[in-house]
Amino acid sequence: MLIFIALVYFCLACSGIWLVLFPSGRDFLGQVRSGMGRRWDQRAARWQQPRGGPPATPVRDVRRWCAHRLKFVRRHALLFGAGATLVVVPSMLALLMSNPGMLPGYEARIDAPDQQIAALLQGEQLAPPVALPPVAFTTLEVELVRPMLVDASRNWKQLNPDFSQRLLMAFKIMKEKHGYEMALLEGYRSPARQNLLASMGSNVTNAGAFQSWHQYGLAADCAFWRDGKLIISEKDPWAMRGYKLYGEVAESLGLTWGGRWTMMDFGHTELRLRGVMRK
């Protein structure tokens, strides 16, 4: 294909050089120009001659002009077809081959956002953090923001392995790059617990059983661990800044962040896989 394109452009370049630089080419170009000028003069003279019949109108003049142009195109159909081919075909081929990956010897370069994400893509296996004591989930602040959290599952083994590794990488980046220590509030959620939370009102959740990615081990609710206690409420400026950073990190790892929803859930992330969620 590249050879064909090079051949077409070589022929066009040679023709252009011949028409511009060589006397015979310039003579040929002049003859073509003068011949076309004579034909146009003859047509203009015919249009200016009085004709019988009803007086001309603007609509009739437009129709007559269009008819003459159509006849001209039909008479030179071969020339128009060749010209259109020379203009369209190389342009279309160049457009189709605009992907540099189609060029021989080209190797696509994929730059990872940083070394930590590159390690994740290369298959580094991260271990879950040490589980927090159950009492950490029973404080008054936690109960006000997330009721019934003490009974939630925080078993990392119940999460999808791919999602689990992405989430752990987010935890690692948040701690090493931004200084925030993350904590898992809830991972897998049973259908019965999902229905129970939904019955508590839309301020808790709008999703019933099997309408949440929690039921498939593909979602998690997280918060921050500071000075020996959980910080969940976004009313804390420090926590709000952390949630925004967490959202950026999670999205860079291919996760969906709940902070962009209409009903914002800043600590929620999920991995949406096709063919998993039931209809």
Beta strands, then each sheet from edge to edge (+ up, - down):
strand 1: 182-186
strand 2: 219-226
strand 3: 229-231
strand 4: 256-257
strand 5: 268-270
sheet 1: 1+ 2- 3+
sheet 2: 1+ 2- 5+ 4-
end
